[in-house]
């Protein structure tokens, strides 16, 4: 089954009531215990969601396959049950079994990237999801960090938030890279910590960012990066931002 057919199949059933019930059972009975069995998970900043109307665009850093279950477990139930996760089609949707597993487990939305932006069919799928009132989780680096540092943040999440006039909620996960770094098929214990040792894991939610459609999306993502930096992350400034600021300053002088 090709990616196009898998994507259509995903859209038909992944976000149905039955799939949502099954996903919640999996989250409570399997993924939650796994995350908490390997980490001392602490969640901060949930108060920022109290006055946010769904749907929202959640934008997070990405250092581990543990990030998705850890983040979904950390969301309040009313958010978790109606949040989809953007997932790379060329990684997770190359075969029926893997596609079915991630779709059912995490409510993933397959996205095929074309250059630096989403392909038109992926954008259409996301638009339909948001129009139905679902929030979307985007890992802005586009891939997992190899060393735990936050790489350059792509601007797709900012563009989606502005296009749909939805709040952009930044999230930072600290510690997940040590639990399940790239190349590990299962979480690991801290070195020398014993059979039941657990890693510290902090999931931080930031204040929602209200992006004006006229605001430069690189500036919006800079606000996300600065939030992650305040959380203690080592981040990567986008080199394009300085050039865009210089160009804007020259236009203002004319």
Helices and strands as residue ranges (DSSP letters): H 3-13, H 17-26, I 27-31, H 32-38, E 39-44, G 46-49, E 57-60, H 66-74, H 77-80, E 83-88, H 89-92, H 96-106, E 108-111, E 113-114, E 117-118, H 120-131, E 135-139, H 156-164, E 168-174, H 176-179, E 199-205, H 217-230, H 239-253
